[in-house]
Amino acid sequence: MGEFQEFLRHVLIQLVVIIAAARLGAWLLGRVGQPQVVGEIVAGLVLGPSVLGRLAPGVVEYVFPAETERVFHVLSELGLVLLMFLIGLEFDFSHLRHMGRTAVGVAGAGIALPFALGVALASWMYPFVAADVSRIGFVLIVAVALSITAIPILGRIMIELNIHRTPLGALTITAAAIDDALGWILLAGVGATIHGQFQPLLVARMGLATLAFVAACWLIGRPLMARITEHLLRRADGELSLGGLSLVLIAVLLAAAATSAIGIFAIFGPFVLGAVLSDRHEFRAAVQRRLRDLVFALLLPIFFTYTGLRTNVGLLETPFHWWLCGLLLAAATVGKVAGCGAAARLGGMSWRESGCVAVMMNTRALMGLIAINIGRDLGVMPDSVFCMLVIMALVTTFAATPILRRILPDDVRGD
């Protein structure tokens, strides 16, 4: 009993530290014009070996003992499961009818070019930094991490700049939504390939099972959930009752368990379930009122801290490591900016508007961190490269807001 109480005390202290650090980081970074979530990410890194671990290693060992790691790994995964459901719900596909061709072009170029650059760079880096892990797994995860866009962070940036309801904002968020959907499909494919141990038959079976899951969500889950939740919302005057929330959580967790059983990622199932229900606006608003604050105040900071505890800048010991980090950042930025910017320009946007689209699509943060952590959990991401990609995700996100404030066209500015 005494050991359990000590264990529980450590967990409670960790939660206090994590929540307080997240709120402080959000406030500090918000003061300099960054989205609050960027401060939460930085707070997570500060609590890890890169900062606090160097200044006060004894404090880190006491607050974050190794025996509690599994607890926070599970909590961070639960946070991602609920977050991906909320992200799926927030997808708005209605803009595709009006600007679908340009948005698809921007998203396609924003995936294809950085992915190609990522494949080339990771293939060259492999013998230097990742020779002890799977080559194809390492190359594919790096390529996906360079290709993805962080739609939740991008949405916050747009709201803070008051451009989320402008044509420029609508096109970019639509392109980012398509980009993220393609990114998660790529991640699911990578997971199937790695879990299938590169056996074509097993990978094909996982792919078919994934398609069957998506079809079941659309053909069975969507009408069933719509009918049940509409009844529940009507009975509770547009709110989700405790029973209604329990039903939603059961559906989300079952979707996560299904895709986990398929062999891809638990977080892919809730994303698909949310996306097929994204046009149920009353339901979406009711779910957000119930879940959003809990996810963003508690579970998401746990994920950021868990990522921070796995990131040690001290592993980049030599100039060569930092040079590789710079190459990854350059490939990520050039791929997104050149690909998305060119596609936007070809779609009829001005040079300045195209530049804004390119900068916004280069934002990675949360989604990039999720992809990087998946690579780590799959065993194909060495610690040093994990650190490099975390730095890449942060720098591309830090740069977005200051650059946008300088280059936004006057007729688009809302601040």
Secondary structure, 3 states (H helix, E strand, C coil): CHHHHHHHHHHHHHHHHHHHHHHHHHHHHHHCCCCHHHHHHHHHHHCCCCCHHHHCHHHHHHHCCHHHHHHHHHHHHHHHHHHHHHHHHHCCCCCHHHHHHHHHHHHHHHHHHHHHHHHHHHHHHHHHHCCCCCHHHHHHHHHHHHHCCCHHHHHHHHHHHCCCCCHHHHHHHHHHHHHHHHHHHHHHHHHHHHHCCCCHHHHHHHHHHHHHHHHHHHHHHHHHHHHHHHHHHHHCCCCCCHHHHHHHHHHHHHHHHHHHHHCCCCCHHHHHHHHHCCCCHHHHHHHHHHHHHHHHHHHHHHHHHHHHHCCCHHHCCCHHHHHHHHHHHHHHHHHHHHHHHHHHHHCCCCHHHHHHHHHHHCCCHHHHHHHHHHHHHCCCCCHHHHHHHHHHHHHHHHHHHHHHHHHCCCCCCCC
